Amino acid sequence: MKILSAAQTRQLDQATIQEQHLLSVELMERAATAFVRWFTSRYTPAEAGEILLLCGPGNNGGDGLAAARLLRRAGYHPRVALLPADKQSDDWQHNRRLLPHAVPVAEINPAHLPPIGPNTLVIDALFGTGLSRPLTGLAAQVVLHLNQAQARVVALDLPSGLFADAPQPADSAVVRARYTVGFGLPKLAFLLPQNAGFVGEWQVEDIGLSEKFIADTATPWHYTDAAAVANQLPARPKFSHKGTFGHALLLAGSWGKMGAAVLAAGACLRGGVGLLTAHIPGCGYDIFQISQPEAMCLTDAQADFISELPALQPYQAVGIGPGLGQEAGSLAVLRQLLEAATKPLGKTGQPLPLVIDADALNLLGRHRALLKRLPENTVLTPHPKEFERLTGPARDDYHRLELLRDFATHHRCLVVLKGAYTCLATPTGELHFNSTGNAGMATGGSGDVLTGLLLALRAHAQLPAFEAVRLGVYAHGRAGDLAAAQTGQAGLVAGDIVRHIGPALAEV
């Protein structure tokens, strides 16, 4: 699913109107109808109680006026407060004329802002996607008044004052919504941590926008849903054998961190790899052999960390990092791996696919000259702090996305920036935000599980690099969702994610 800019969203509306021979007011009616359908599924008239619609002078306000009419027809009791303006849009005026007398309407007075109690349900329809500058004057006053009231707030299209695809000044007035209901496609603003306090929970409702325009419009931003990954995992042929699905090598573990190696190995096995060999420090041999009997185990000459790189010829992919530690010997192994992986190896005669995580990323951050040695399509899986060690700090979440794109294109690699909407950056500059996962996955070991799953999918020769990683990120989040349905988010641990990888992959 594509994510469009604010300008492209306006073009999409116009393309839909022309293609489907609509009046613009008819598209507005679709949006209002979709919003009210969502609203009535969420709140009964008794639960909604007092409803106040704050309507601006543009088309977002027109959506609000149409929604007020439809809510009244559905048995709710809304009232409307209008932001005064010298001019209103034509569609706003149309819906103002249609508003029944039974809906109380008042113009907002700067000296007497509308009363808003903590139990009031406020629908924010002041300004939508078209906003291009911070709110000032009375509009800013109204937003600050609303936020101070701590009422229940539902934003129609976009919280007023929030830009759809760019940061606003830190001191800007922005509505803090409990829910945001958008139309057609997600907006970039919905997906970034710095906007979470404004957007709240969000939902996108279908209003029949032009599929042709969406398909023909270029954008670097995408949203990975179930449809994006459906049927991409190749079926397992009846006469398969363990060699059919690849042999992976995992370099992981150190004294006190063998659990990371165990979790990554378990995820790799559950991810469908044919064979897994783990190279671990000597201290972890008993732990690993008992906990992961399906994997083969090589031990390092060092007891507490990895200092040796095994011969790579038998393997179709290598993962390094979970629980690795940052000893000088482990840094030497990483150097050797990056050098060796660029040469044609193994059965395919192609450079060896790599998945790099955790302490291996920290070693890269401390020795950035090694980044020049990354083989093409290497997969890196940093969390935000690990990514900062690779690139330096970001000013805000939008700047971090710029750094992410630049890093992935410059180093010709795939970067999985972990978070609530984990973002996959490609060597071509695309950013793919993931739709699965939950806050219960913010627990130690969750990233190790992702590394193991990605390693399994990269060892699968039939899956191209981008498709393998996008599928792995989606399935990892979906496994977390399936696990949380049983354990609750607070009770979720990384091992629960491992146990649900199989069902998650079966779904796709």
Secondary structure, DSSP 4 states (H G I P E B T S, - for coil): -EE--HHHHHHHHHHHHHHTT--HHHHHHHHHHHHHHHHHHH--HHHH-SEEEEE-SSHHHHHHHHHHHHHHHTT--EEEEEPP-S---HHHHHHHHHS-TTS-EEEPBTTBPPP--TT-EEEEES--TT--S---HHHHHHHHHHHHHT-EEEEESS-TT--SSS---TT------SEEEEESS--GGGG-GGGHHHH-EEEEE-----HHHHHH---SEEEE-HHHHTT-SPP--TT--GGGG-EEEEE---TT-HHHHHHHHHHHHHTT-SEEEEEE-GGGHHHHHHH-TTSEEEE-SSSSS-------TT-SEEEE-TT----HHHHHHHHHHHHHHTS-BTTTTBPPPEEE-HHHHHHHHH-GGGGGGPPTT-EE---HHHHHHHH---SSHHHHHHHHHHHHHHHT-EEEE-STT-EEE-TTS-EEEE----GGG-STTHHHHHHHHHHHHHT-TTS-HHHHHHHHHHHHHHHHHHHHHHH-STT--HHHHHHTHHHHHHH-
